[in-house]
Amino acid sequence: MKWLLDIRSGAKRMQAPIGFAIYVRYLRFLLWEFRWSLGIFWSLVLVGGLVLHQCYHHRPLTYIEGCYSVFLLIFLEPYLDFPDEWYLQPLFFLLPIVGLGAVVDSLIRLGYLTFTKKSHLPEWQRMMASLYRNHIIVVGLGKVGFQVVQGILALREPVVVVERIGSDSTLIDEIIDLGVPVIRGDGRNAKTLELAGIGHARAVILATSDDLTNLDAGLTSKDLNPGAKIVLRLFDESLATKIAGAFSLPAISTAQVSATAFIAAATGRKVYQRFQLADQPLHLIDLTISPTGKLVGRTVGDVQTDSKVNVVMYHGKAGVNVNPGHDIVLEPDDMLLVIAPIDRLIEMESTNQPGQRPTGVPR
């Protein structure tokens, strides 16, 4: 539990600079988006000012005054008298046409970007995704993907979602309203992943309901960004094991994860999760201290030493205590969150609930 709190606090410290960097990159994006219009406009001003400075003979002009004259002429506010030189006369007609064309083009494009932002159209989503760095990409916005995105947002980490075109997921609008860019396309396609910023991502989570899609997209992601962490969701437990070993890709078996949830519901536990730590299978369960059990009156340190388990949280009359001290005395109806191999947890539960072994189980 402590590592989760450390991540959350670290993410909060990073949030301010990440937000500032996004705004800086947004400004750079706009400058790049309007590069041709801005380039044409300022080229007219700077080059036209030089031409007037050299060739206009009604009166002497400095270079700055020539640029200012062209600037006003573009907006149909002439600063100078119409020239007598025949080669300058067409310039006074062409500058407003070309210059105003560049300005109008910029205004139309800016209005379109503003419209697409409000309407959540794909253009705006792709633009926002292009600003992200060191983010997490989630491919597949089903119920699992939605919960993954919510968990990432809870840690205040940047996330981009990829969802296939034609999907009728009702969660897309909700995710967009949370400020998460959603790229519509096939997650197996390199172009789609590039639009989601795969080159700058630090992790990719493949959470669709199709094993082959997740595997294909995972391998494509690894090719595009070898340094990114790739996590696969797979239904086939055997395939998950082989993928994790052969390609060094973390693969989470849906069957394995859901099995622990079914067991938890059947046995009355609120928590029953299985995970691997240094190739050692461990389980996380909650334990309510039984008034008739042998754990009443013992300390947290005694329980950890005798049962060889790790108590990560204690909930008693005084409240919740993460990483509780060894001197805390257990009382009836106190709750513990415990991590250990399953055999040690079973032994600990039998100590806590003496005489409640299920019928048919040999003693």
C-alpha positions as CSV (number, residue, x, y, z in Angstrom):
1,M,0.0,0.0,0.0
2,K,2.9,2.4,0.7
3,W,4.2,2.1,-2.8
4,L,0.8,3.2,-4.1
5,L,0.8,6.3,-1.9
6,D,4.3,7.1,-3.0
7,I,3.3,6.9,-6.7
8,R,0.3,9.1,-6.0
9,S,2.3,11.8,-4.2
10,G,5.0,11.7,-6.9
11,A,2.3,12.0,-9.6
12,K,0.9,15.1,-7.8
13,R,4.3,16.7,-7.8
14,M,4.8,16.1,-11.5
15,Q,1.3,17.4,-12.5
16,A,2.1,21.1,-12.6
17,P,5.2,20.8,-14.9
18,I,3.4,18.3,-17.1
19,G,0.4,20.6,-17.5
20,F,2.7,23.6,-18.4
21,A,4.6,21.5,-20.9
22,I,1.4,20.5,-22.6
23,Y,0.5,24.2,-23.1
24,V,3.9,24.9,-24.5
25,R,3.6,22.0,-27.0
26,Y,0.1,23.2,-27.8
27,L,1.5,26.6,-28.8
28,R,4.1,24.9,-30.9
29,F,1.4,22.8,-32.5
30,L,-0.6,25.8,-33.5
31,L,2.5,27.5,-34.9
32,W,3.2,24.4,-37.0
33,E,-0.4,24.1,-38.0
34,F,-0.5,27.7,-39.4
35,R,3.1,27.7,-40.7
36,W,2.2,28.2,-44.3
37,S,-0.3,31.0,-43.7
38,L,2.0,32.8,-41.2
39,G,5.0,32.2,-43.5
40,I,3.2,33.8,-46.5
41,F,2.0,36.7,-44.4
42,W,5.3,37.7,-42.8
43,S,7.2,37.0,-46.1
44,L,5.0,39.6,-47.8
45,V,5.6,42.0,-45.0
46,L,9.4,41.6,-44.8
47,V,10.2,41.1,-48.5
48,G,7.6,43.8,-49.5
49,G,9.1,46.2,-47.0
50,L,12.5,45.7,-48.5
51,V,11.2,46.2,-52.0
52,L,9.5,49.5,-51.0
53,H,12.6,50.6,-49.1
54,Q,14.7,50.1,-52.3
55,C,12.3,51.1,-55.1
56,Y,9.7,53.6,-53.7
57,H,10.8,57.1,-54.8
58,H,8.0,59.4,-53.7
59,R,10.0,59.9,-50.6
60,P,12.7,58.1,-48.7
61,L,11.6,55.1,-46.6
62,T,13.4,53.2,-43.9
63,Y,13.1,49.4,-44.0
64,I,10.9,49.4,-40.9
65,E,8.6,52.0,-42.4
66,G,8.4,50.0,-45.6
67,C,7.4,46.9,-43.6
68,Y,4.8,48.9,-41.7
69,S,3.4,50.2,-45.1
70,V,3.0,46.7,-46.4
71,F,1.3,45.6,-43.2
72,L,-1.3,48.3,-43.5
73,L,-1.7,47.8,-47.2
74,I,-2.6,44.1,-46.7
75,F,-5.5,45.3,-44.5
76,L,-6.6,47.9,-47.1
77,E,-5.3,50.8,-45.1
78,P,-2.6,52.3,-47.4
79,Y,0.1,54.3,-45.7
80,L,1.8,55.5,-48.8
81,D,0.6,57.3,-52.0
82,F,0.1,55.1,-55.1
83,P,3.5,54.7,-56.7
84,D,4.5,56.1,-60.1
85,E,6.9,53.2,-60.8
86,W,5.1,50.7,-63.1
87,Y,6.8,47.7,-61.4
88,L,5.4,48.7,-58.0
89,Q,1.9,49.3,-59.1
90,P,0.9,45.6,-59.4
91,L,2.4,45.1,-56.0
92,F,-0.2,47.4,-54.4
93,F,-3.0,45.3,-55.9
94,L,-1.5,41.8,-55.2
95,L,-0.4,42.4,-51.6
96,P,-3.9,42.8,-50.2
97,I,-5.2,39.8,-52.1
98,V,-2.5,37.4,-51.1
99,G,-2.1,38.8,-47.6
100,L,-5.8,38.8,-46.8
101,G,-6.0,35.3,-48.2
102,A,-3.4,34.1,-45.8
103,V,-5.2,35.8,-42.9
104,V,-8.6,34.4,-43.8
105,D,-7.2,30.9,-44.2
106,S,-5.7,31.2,-40.7
107,L,-9.0,32.4,-39.2
108,I,-11.0,29.6,-40.9
109,R,-8.5,27.0,-39.7
110,L,-8.5,28.4,-36.1
111,G,-12.3,28.4,-36.1
112,Y,-12.4,24.9,-37.3
113,L,-10.0,23.7,-34.6
114,T,-12.2,25.5,-32.0
115,F,-15.3,23.8,-33.4
116,T,-13.7,20.4,-33.4
117,K,-12.6,20.9,-29.8
118,K,-16.2,21.6,-28.7
119,S,-17.6,18.8,-30.8
120,H,-15.0,16.2,-29.8
121,L,-14.2,15.4,-33.4
122,P,-11.3,13.2,-34.3
123,E,-9.1,16.1,-35.5
124,W,-9.0,17.7,-32.0
125,Q,-8.4,14.3,-30.4
126,R,-5.4,13.6,-32.6
127,M,-4.1,17.1,-31.9
128,M,-4.3,16.7,-28.2
129,A,-2.7,13.2,-28.3
130,S,0.2,14.7,-30.2
131,L,1.0,16.9,-27.2
132,Y,1.5,14.1,-24.8
133,R,4.9,12.8,-23.6
134,N,5.8,10.0,-21.2
135,H,2.2,8.9,-21.1
136,I,0.3,5.6,-21.0
137,I,-1.7,4.3,-24.0
138,V,-4.7,2.1,-23.4
139,V,-6.0,0.1,-26.4
140,G,-9.6,-1.0,-26.0
141,L,-12.3,1.0,-24.2
142,G,-14.5,-1.8,-22.9
143,K,-15.4,-2.2,-19.3
144,V,-11.9,-3.4,-18.4
145,G,-10.3,-0.6,-20.4
146,F,-12.5,2.0,-18.8
147,Q,-11.6,0.9,-15.3
148,V,-7.9,0.9,-16.3
149,V,-8.2,4.5,-17.5
150,Q,-10.0,5.6,-14.3
151,G,-7.2,4.0,-12.3
152,I,-4.5,5.8,-14.3
153,L,-6.3,9.1,-13.9
154,A,-6.6,8.5,-10.2
155,L,-2.8,8.4,-10.1
156,R,-2.8,11.7,-12.1
157,E,-0.9,10.1,-14.9
158,P,-1.3,11.2,-18.6
159,V,-3.3,8.7,-20.7
160,V,-4.4,8.3,-24.3
161,V,-7.1,5.8,-25.4
162,V,-7.3,3.9,-28.7
163,E,-10.7,2.5,-29.7
164,R,-11.6,0.9,-33.0
165,I,-13.7,2.8,-35.5
166,G,-17.4,1.6,-35.5
167,S,-17.4,0.7,-31.9
168,D,-20.6,1.6,-30.2
169,S,-19.0,2.0,-26.8
170,T,-21.0,4.4,-24.6
171,L,-17.9,5.1,-22.6
172,I,-16.2,7.1,-25.2
173,D,-18.0,10.4,-24.5
174,E,-17.5,9.9,-20.8
175,I,-13.8,9.4,-21.3
176,I,-13.5,12.5,-23.6
177,D,-15.4,14.5,-21.0
178,L,-12.6,13.6,-18.5
179,G,-10.1,15.2,-20.8
180,V,-8.6,12.0,-22.2
181,P,-7.8,12.0,-25.9
182,V,-9.5,9.1,-27.8
183,I,-7.9,8.0,-31.1
184,R,-10.4,6.1,-33.3
185,G,-8.7,3.3,-35.3
186,D,-7.3,-0.2,-35.2
187,G,-4.8,-0.7,-32.4
188,R,-2.9,-3.2,-34.5
189,N,-2.2,-0.5,-37.1
190,A,1.2,1.3,-36.7
191,K,-0.4,4.6,-38.0
192,T,-3.0,4.5,-35.3
193,L,-0.5,3.9,-32.5
194,E,1.7,6.7,-33.9
195,L,-1.3,9.1,-33.7
196,A,-1.6,8.0,-30.0
197,G,2.0,9.0,-29.5
198,I,3.6,5.6,-29.2
199,G,7.0,7.1,-29.9
200,H,6.8,9.1,-26.7
201,A,4.8,6.7,-24.5
202,R,6.3,4.9,-21.6
203,A,3.7,2.1,-21.4
204,V,0.9,0.5,-23.5
205,I,-1.9,-1.6,-22.0
206,L,-3.7,-3.8,-24.5
207,A,-7.2,-4.3,-22.9
208,T,-9.5,-5.4,-25.8
209,S,-11.6,-8.6,-25.5
210,D,-9.6,-10.4,-28.3
211,D,-6.4,-12.2,-27.5
212,L,-5.0,-12.1,-31.0
213,T,-5.7,-8.4,-31.3
214,N,-4.0,-7.7,-28.0
215,L,-1.0,-9.8,-29.0
216,D,-0.7,-8.2,-32.5
217,A,-1.0,-4.7,-31.1
218,G,1.4,-5.5,-28.4
219,L,4.1,-6.7,-30.8
220,T,3.5,-3.7,-33.1
221,S,3.9,-1.4,-30.1
222,K,7.1,-3.1,-29.1
223,D,8.5,-2.6,-32.6
224,L,7.6,1.1,-32.7
225,N,8.9,1.8,-29.1
226,P,11.2,-0.9,-27.7
227,G,11.6,1.0,-24.5
228,A,7.9,1.1,-23.7
229,K,6.4,-1.2,-21.1
230,I,3.8,-3.5,-22.9
231,V,1.1,-5.2,-20.8
232,L,-1.3,-7.6,-22.4
233,R,-4.8,-8.8,-21.3
234,L,-5.3,-12.4,-22.4
235,F,-8.1,-14.8,-21.7
236,D,-6.0,-17.9,-22.5
237,E,-3.9,-18.6,-19.4
238,S,-1.6,-21.0,-21.3
239,L,-1.0,-18.4,-24.0
240,A,-0.4,-15.7,-21.3
241,T,2.3,-17.8,-19.7
242,K,4.0,-18.5,-23.1
243,I,3.8,-14.9,-24.2
244,A,5.3,-13.7,-20.9
245,G,8.2,-16.1,-21.3
246,A,8.9,-15.9,-25.0
247,F,8.5,-12.2,-25.6
248,S,9.2,-10.8,-22.1
249,L,5.8,-9.1,-22.2
250,P,3.7,-9.0,-19.0
251,A,0.5,-10.8,-19.8
252,I,-2.5,-10.8,-17.4
253,S,-4.8,-13.7,-17.8
254,T,-8.5,-12.6,-17.4
255,A,-9.4,-16.1,-16.4
256,Q,-6.8,-16.1,-13.7
257,V,-7.8,-12.7,-12.3
258,S,-11.6,-13.4,-12.5
259,A,-11.1,-16.8,-10.7
260,T,-9.9,-15.1,-7.6
261,A,-12.9,-12.8,-7.7
262,F,-15.3,-15.8,-7.8
263,I,-13.5,-17.4,-5.0
264,A,-13.7,-14.2,-2.9
265,A,-17.5,-14.0,-3.5
266,A,-18.0,-17.6,-2.6
267,T,-15.9,-17.5,0.6
268,G,-17.2,-14.2,1.8
269,R,-14.0,-12.4,1.5
270,K,-13.9,-8.8,0.4
271,V,-10.4,-9.1,-1.1
272,Y,-8.8,-12.1,-2.7
273,Q,-6.2,-11.3,-5.3
274,R,-3.3,-13.3,-6.8
275,F,-0.1,-11.8,-8.1
276,Q,3.5,-12.7,-8.8
277,L,6.5,-11.2,-6.9
278,A,10.0,-12.5,-8.0
279,D,8.3,-15.6,-9.5
280,Q,6.6,-16.3,-6.1
281,P,2.8,-16.6,-6.3
282,L,1.3,-14.5,-3.5
283,H,-2.3,-13.7,-2.4
284,L,-3.9,-10.7,-0.9
285,I,-6.8,-11.3,1.4
286,D,-8.7,-9.5,4.2
287,L,-9.2,-11.2,7.5
288,T,-11.7,-10.2,10.2
289,I,-10.6,-11.3,13.7
290,S,-13.0,-13.9,15.1
291,P,-14.1,-13.4,18.7
292,T,-13.6,-17.2,19.3
293,G,-10.3,-17.5,17.4
294,K,-6.8,-17.7,18.7
295,L,-5.7,-14.4,17.2
296,V,-7.6,-12.3,19.8
297,G,-5.2,-10.7,22.2
298,R,-2.1,-11.3,20.0
299,T,-0.1,-8.5,18.5
300,V,0.5,-7.8,14.8
301,G,4.1,-8.7,15.2
302,D,3.2,-12.1,16.7
303,V,0.9,-12.9,13.8
304,Q,3.6,-11.9,11.2
305,T,6.3,-14.0,13.0
306,D,4.2,-17.1,13.8
307,S,2.3,-17.3,10.5
308,K,5.1,-15.9,8.3
309,V,2.7,-13.4,6.6
310,N,2.9,-9.7,6.0
311,V,0.2,-7.5,7.5
312,V,0.0,-4.4,5.3
313,M,-3.1,-2.7,6.8
314,Y,-4.9,-2.8,10.1
315,H,-8.5,-1.5,10.7
316,G,-9.6,-1.3,14.3
317,K,-11.5,1.0,16.6
318,A,-8.9,3.7,16.2
319,G,-9.2,3.7,12.5
320,V,-7.1,2.5,9.5
321,N,-3.4,2.0,10.0
322,V,-1.3,1.3,6.9
323,N,1.9,-0.7,7.7
324,P,0.8,-1.1,11.3
325,G,3.2,-1.3,14.2
326,H,4.1,-4.7,15.6
327,D,2.8,-3.8,19.1
328,I,-0.8,-3.3,18.0
329,V,-3.0,-5.8,19.9
330,L,-5.8,-7.5,17.9
331,E,-9.3,-7.4,19.2
332,P,-12.5,-9.1,18.0
333,D,-13.9,-7.7,14.7
334,D,-10.6,-6.0,13.8
335,M,-9.7,-6.3,10.2
336,L,-6.3,-7.1,8.6
337,L,-5.1,-6.9,5.0
338,V,-2.6,-9.7,4.6
339,I,-0.1,-10.8,1.9
340,A,1.4,-14.3,1.8
341,P,1.5,-17.6,-0.1
342,I,-1.9,-19.3,-0.1
343,D,-0.9,-22.2,2.2
344,R,0.2,-19.8,5.0
345,L,-3.0,-17.8,4.6
346,I,-5.1,-21.0,4.9
347,E,-3.2,-21.9,8.1
348,M,-3.7,-18.4,9.5
349,E,-7.4,-18.6,8.7
350,S,-7.8,-21.9,10.5
351,T,-6.2,-20.3,13.5
352,N,-8.6,-17.5,13.3
353,Q,-11.7,-19.7,12.8
354,P,-11.1,-22.9,14.8
355,G,-13.6,-25.7,14.3
356,Q,-15.1,-24.3,11.1
357,R,-13.5,-26.7,8.6
358,P,-15.9,-27.5,5.7
359,T,-17.6,-30.8,5.6
360,G,-15.7,-33.4,3.5
361,V,-12.3,-31.8,3.9
362,P,-9.9,-34.3,5.7
363,R,-8.3,-33.1,8.9
